[in-house]
Amino acid sequence: AVLCRTLNYMACYDQLNLGALVSAEALNRRRALIEAAHVGRPEAPSYEGAEEYLGVREAADGTLLDPALTQHVARKQASKAEILKQQRLAAEEKRLRGGGGGRGAVDDGDGQRGR
């Protein structure tokens, strides 16, 4: 009842455009989850499917994890890891080839080092 009253105040009293507010969507999703959890057995509500209702996953410690943000971070970390891997492979290959030469040595393009 509190969530419905809050949404009603937001729309009617505060004259907010609820369709444009993420906060209103979050409240409404929570309201829908509570309603669905109590269907059938109100004395023992089941919150299975909460992630789908809320659009976020709750961690064991109670924090909320946004799946889209989690995927974005994972992609960025994988990209950085791939870059670091390629840099390590290039350094290893250079080391195995006898790598680097001294200061001022320049590759002439024919595989030999000039001055």
Number of C-alpha atoms within 10 A of each C-alpha: 7 8 14 12 10 15 21 15 13 15 15 11 10 10 10 15 11 15 10 9 10 10 12 19 15 15 16 19 17 16 19 15 20 16 13 18 18 14 12 10 9 11 8 10 14 16 14 11 13 19 16 11 19 20 16 16 18 15 9 7 6 8 9 14 14 15 14 11 11 11 11 12 12 12 12 11 12 12 12 12 12 12 12 12 12 12 12 12 12 12 14 12 12 12 11 9 9 8 11 11 10 9 7 9 12 14 12 10 8 7 8 9 13 11 9
